[in-house]
Amino acid sequence: MPDRNTAPECLRAIREENRHLRFLRFMVDLALMEIRAGRFTLEEAEKVVENVRRQALQLFPGKETAFDWIYRPRFHRAITETFRLH
């Protein structure tokens, strides 16, 4: 049975993780929108992806693989379509 002090700490941790996840989604969506709008050169777009990845790893340390599986394909697709790299 969890004690009374553990439950509030656990809820705070869950809320903080959810806040980080919402912020990451916002950063990814904004970066994808800017890439697709053609606001960057190919080199700049690739730097944006690496900057978002770096920020994601600050929010979720040790989750490099998760970023590469979940978000990297979305960025790759946006860059490929925007710069017609088919």
N, C-alpha and C positions, 0 to 999 in steps of 0.2 A: 504494500500500500504506500503510495507516495506521500511524503509529509507535506505540510501546508506551505512550506517555504520553497519547495521544489517546483510546484505548479506555477506560481507567478514567474519564476526565473525561466522556466521552460516556455511559457507564453511570450515573454519578452524576447527570447531568442528566436522563436518562430516569427514573431512580428518583424524583428530586425532582418531576418533572412528574407521574408516576403518583401520588405522594403528594398533590399538590395536587388532582388529579382525584378521588381517593377522598374527600378532604375536601369538595370542592365537591358531590359526589353526596350525601354525608352531610347537608350543610347544606340542599340542595334537598329531599331526602326528609323531613327533620325539619320543615322549614317547610311542606311540603305536608300532612304528617300533622297538624300543629297547625292549619292553616287548615281542613282538612276536619273536624277535631274540633269546630269551632265555638268555639274559644278566643278568637277575635279579632272585633272589629267589622270591617266592610268597610274602613274607613279604616286600621285597624291592619294588616289583611291586606295591603293595598296597600303600606304602609310596610315590612312584612316582605319583600315581593318586592323592593322597591328596596334594602333592606339586603343581601339575598342577592346581588343584582346587583352592588352596590358591592364586596362581599367577593370575588365571582368575578373582578371586573376587577382587584382587587389581586393575585389569584393568577395571572391570565392577562391582563396588560395588552394593550389594543388589540383584544380579542376581543368587543367590544360586540355585533356582528352575530351572532356564534356564540351568545351567550347569548340574544339575542332570537329566534333561529330554533329553538333547542333547548329552552330552559327556559321562556321567556315563554308559549308556548301551554299548557304543563302548568299553570303558575300561573293563567293565564286560565281554563282549564277548571275547576280546583279552586274558584276564587272564584265563577265563574258557577254551578256546581252547589251550592256551599255556601250562597250567598246568593240562590239562585233568581232569577238575573238573565236568564233566557231571554227 
